[in-house]
Amino acid sequence: MSLIVQKYGGTSVGSPERIRNVAKRVAKFKAQGHDIVVAVSAMSGETNRLIALAREIQSSPDPRELDVMVSTGEQVTIALLAMALKDLGLKAKSYTGAQVRILTDSAHTKARIVSIDEERMRADLDSGHVVVVAGFQGVDAEGNITTLGRGGSDTTGVALAAALKADECQIYTDVDGVYTTDPRIVPKARRLKSITFEEMLEMASLGSKVLQIRSVEFAGKYKVKLRVLSSFEEDGEGTLITFEEEGKMEQPIISGIAFNRDEAKITVRGVPDKPGIAYQILGPVADANIEVDMIIQNVGAEGTTDFSFTVNKIDYDKAMKILQDVQKHLGAREVIGDSSIAKVSVVGVGMRSHVGVASQMFRTLAEEGINIQMMSTSEIKISVVIDEKYLELAVRILHKAFQLDQEV
């Protein structure tokens, strides 16, 4: 008998019929003798509906009140799933994040999990219950409801598995695993049988929507066995996320192509080239809880420099206002922005032992007339910023150039 944590996304529980199907799947595992904890998202479209409703009242909804509101989506799902399980003759209990005591920090709309009290869940498991927990949410030390940001239900599932020391965490979604890239853009994209935590972490951070980055961080840190599966297929092995590619004599150079449309670029021009200027630019941005991604600094003429960086599009207007407010203090000539960019990345642990990946990537893009605006690298990835209109073309030609459409 194993302890399994299963997470089901919004499309998996998008209707009463799909919730009944999830209940049947859970019942099958329970019948095999496993203890089951289920983390669920809100029904598909519900979170967007609630956010839109909030914006009808307040153009920029208060973060604390927004968390109170959007967390109700998961509360509906856990109750419905518990009912469906009871209808099949199983014992089940549903819990909100606050009831389980998923303790988070107080960063509303993007909180981080601090600890989980597993005592109540263990007692229910020992008494034969299926435990159903609301994903995406928790509570801070003052008792305020918090949410974990988009995709936070993945993080909830993995964090529950870590706290309970589960044998496996299964992430059920609308795809049957992790692919070399998005099959909607490249029909020849392949499902990977396995991928390393390092690669998955890069893929998630670079725009892959299969798993939220914090869920991969949790799984790697606590050595949680993680598997991505389709909730719409009865059978299938999905993609195993592990520390090493077992059974492979040599790792492929590139495992996947990731991309992100949700970035914007900000450039501060004509900044005095002196110590501390980077902090003066990025400090106020960090204080506003805005994450910065790629950074480039170019030394210009007459002792000035141009400083460029990227942020998420949802933070673009806020970041622009911050930089415009401090422009005079910096002595900068101007602050300009561009929200029509995209980031494309090649990822693979095999890059450590192979040279020429960057030159092949740059040559492939150049041959199609795609200009690179910014770039960054690590041991296992190369990312470039390009004009958003060339995104899909770039993904297709890079996928072909690195032979990812061929079976390994």
Secondary structure, DSSP 8 states (H G I E B T S, - for coil): --EEEEEE-TTTTSSHHHHHHHHHHHHHHHHTT-EEEEEE---TTHHHHHHHHHHHH-SS--HHHHHHHHTHHHHHHHHHHHHHHHHTT--EEEE-HHHHTEEE-S-TTS--EEEE--HHHHHHHHTT-EEEEESSEEE-TTS-EEE--TTHHHHHHHHHHHHHT-SEEEEEESSSS-BSS-TTT-TT--B-SEEEHHHHHHHHHTT--SS-HHHHHHHHHTT--EEEEETT-SS---EEEESS-TT-SS--S--EEEEES-EEEEEEEEEE--TTHHHHHHHHHHHTT--EEEEEEEE-STTEEEEEEEEEGGGHHHHHHHHHHHHHHHT-SEEEEE-SEEEEEEE-GGGGG---HHHHHHHHHHHTT----EEEEETTEEEEEEEGGGHHHHHHHHHHHTTTTS--
